[in-house]
């Protein structure tokens, strides 16, 4: 059995509140490259007034770089 796995480059995923968005920054060759540039993306978003609620660095391939997040009402 020959299993081929798809390889992805590394991306930074930042979720913000006010405005509610998911931002992807990349692509990077490895985790360390992404991590070394993370502070700059955080700084830029904070200067724009964004409230950061989650940050992840993972191998991934986003379909969109900026995704609006709709609030869920009860």
C-alpha positions as CSV (number, residue, x, y, z in Angstrom):
1,X,0.0,0.0,0.0
2,X,1.4,3.3,-1.0
3,X,0.1,6.3,1.0
4,X,1.0,9.7,-0.3
5,X,0.6,12.6,2.2
6,X,0.1,16.1,1.1
7,X,2.7,18.5,2.5
8,X,1.8,22.0,3.5
9,X,3.8,25.1,4.3
10,X,3.5,26.8,7.7
11,X,0.9,29.5,8.3
12,X,0.1,31.9,11.1
13,X,-3.6,31.9,12.1
14,X,-4.7,34.9,14.1
15,X,-8.3,35.2,15.4
16,X,-9.5,38.7,16.4
17,X,-12.5,40.1,18.1
18,X,-13.5,43.7,17.3
19,X,-13.4,43.1,14.3
20,X,-14.3,39.4,14.3
21,X,-11.9,37.9,11.7
22,X,-9.6,35.1,11.1
23,X,-6.4,36.2,9.4
24,X,-3.8,33.9,7.8
25,X,-0.2,35.0,7.2
26,X,2.3,32.9,5.3
27,X,3.4,30.8,3.8
28,X,6.6,29.9,5.7
29,X,9.1,27.1,5.1
30,X,9.0,26.0,8.8
31,X,7.6,26.8,12.2
32,X,10.6,28.8,13.3
33,X,10.4,31.2,10.3
34,X,6.7,31.8,11.1
35,X,7.4,32.3,14.8
36,X,10.2,34.8,14.1
37,X,7.8,37.1,12.1
38,X,4.8,36.7,14.4
39,X,5.4,39.8,16.5
40,X,5.2,42.0,13.5
41,X,1.8,40.7,12.5
42,X,0.5,41.1,16.1
43,X,1.9,44.6,16.2
44,X,0.2,45.6,12.9
45,X,-3.2,44.2,14.0
46,X,-3.0,45.8,17.4
47,X,-2.2,49.2,15.8
48,X,-5.3,48.8,13.7
49,X,-7.3,48.3,16.9
50,X,-7.9,44.6,16.7
51,X,-8.3,42.5,19.9
52,X,-6.4,39.2,19.4
53,X,-8.1,36.2,21.0
54,X,-6.2,33.2,19.5
55,X,-2.9,32.6,17.7
56,X,-1.8,29.3,16.1
57,X,1.1,28.3,13.8
58,X,0.4,25.2,11.8
59,X,1.1,23.5,8.5
60,X,-1.9,24.4,6.5
61,X,-3.2,25.8,3.2
62,X,-6.0,28.4,3.7
63,X,-8.5,29.0,1.0
64,X,-8.8,32.6,2.0
65,X,-6.4,34.9,3.8
66,X,-9.0,37.0,5.7
67,X,-12.3,35.5,6.8
68,X,-15.1,37.4,8.5
69,X,-16.6,35.6,11.5
70,X,-20.3,36.0,12.1
71,X,-21.6,36.2,15.7
72,X,-23.8,33.3,16.8
73,X,-27.0,34.5,18.4
74,X,-28.9,32.3,20.8
